[in-house]
């Protein structure tokens, strides 16, 4: 599902400090990030938000937009028919989504 060139780039970059930083990011997601999220739970995201997720993946188990709507009232998004690596698996589609979102929001924060 991921092009050989993308896998080669991951292998080239995924060494030493990069692996340590990635592990720390996952660790934080299961520890300190939860506390930070709880502390900010009453705050809304003020800028426009684009949410894209794997349609057949874990996102299929949730109403993703409904979950995010609580924190991001200026929200748009949709499921993408791919696996975990959206940008690698559907680069043209994701690129169009991002380009459209950034053009339409034009840097607004409201």
Buried (B, 14 or more C-beta within 10 A) or exposed (E): EBEEEBEEEEEEEEEEEEEEEEEEEEEEEEEEEEEEEEEEEEEEBEEBBBBBBBBEBEBEEEEBBEEBBEBBEBBBBEBBEBBEBBBBBBEEBBEEBEEEBEEEBEEEEE
